[in-house]
Amino acid sequence: DESVDTELQCQGTCQHSIDNLTVYIGHLSTWLTQFCIADMFLSVCMHSLPWIITH
C-alpha cells in the first residue's frame, strides 16, 4: 500500500511541476510578445520621428 501511495505522491509532484512550468512558459511568451510589440512600436516611432519633424 505504501509503495502505491509514494508513487501517487511522486506523480502529483511531477504533475504540479509540469503545471508550474506550463504557466511559466505562458507568462514568458506573453512577456516576450509584449516586448516585441513594444520594440516594433519603438522602431516605427524612431523611423517616423524625422519624417514628422521635417513635414
C-alpha positions as CSV (number, residue, x, y, z in Angstrom):
1,D,0.0,0.0,0.0
2,E,2.8,2.4,0.9
3,S,4.6,2.0,-2.4
4,V,1.4,2.9,-4.3
5,D,0.9,5.9,-2.1
6,T,4.5,7.1,-2.7
7,E,4.1,6.6,-6.4
8,L,0.9,8.7,-6.5
9,Q,2.6,11.4,-4.4
10,C,5.5,11.5,-6.9
11,Q,3.1,11.6,-9.8
12,G,1.3,14.5,-8.1
13,T,4.5,16.4,-7.6
14,C,5.7,15.8,-11.1
15,Q,2.3,17.0,-12.5
16,H,2.5,20.1,-10.3
17,S,5.9,20.9,-11.6
18,I,4.8,20.5,-15.2
19,D,1.8,22.7,-14.5
20,N,4.1,25.4,-13.0
21,L,6.4,25.1,-16.0
22,T,3.5,25.5,-18.4
23,V,2.3,28.6,-16.6
24,Y,5.8,30.0,-16.5
25,I,6.3,29.4,-20.3
26,G,2.9,31.0,-20.9
27,H,3.9,34.1,-18.9
28,L,7.3,34.2,-20.6
29,S,5.8,34.0,-24.1
30,T,3.2,36.7,-23.2
31,W,6.0,38.9,-21.9
32,L,8.2,38.3,-25.0
33,T,5.3,39.1,-27.3
34,Q,4.6,42.4,-25.5
35,F,8.3,43.2,-25.5
36,C,8.5,42.5,-29.3
37,I,5.4,44.7,-29.9
38,A,6.9,47.5,-27.8
39,D,10.2,47.1,-29.7
40,M,8.5,47.3,-33.1
41,F,6.4,50.3,-32.0
42,L,9.6,52.0,-30.8
43,S,11.3,51.3,-34.1
44,V,8.4,52.7,-36.1
45,C,8.4,55.8,-33.9
46,M,12.1,56.3,-34.4
47,H,11.7,56.0,-38.2
48,S,8.7,58.2,-38.3
49,L,10.0,60.9,-36.0
50,P,12.4,62.6,-38.5
51,W,9.6,62.4,-41.1
52,I,7.1,64.1,-38.7
53,I,9.7,66.8,-37.8
54,T,10.5,67.6,-41.4
55,H,6.9,67.7,-42.6
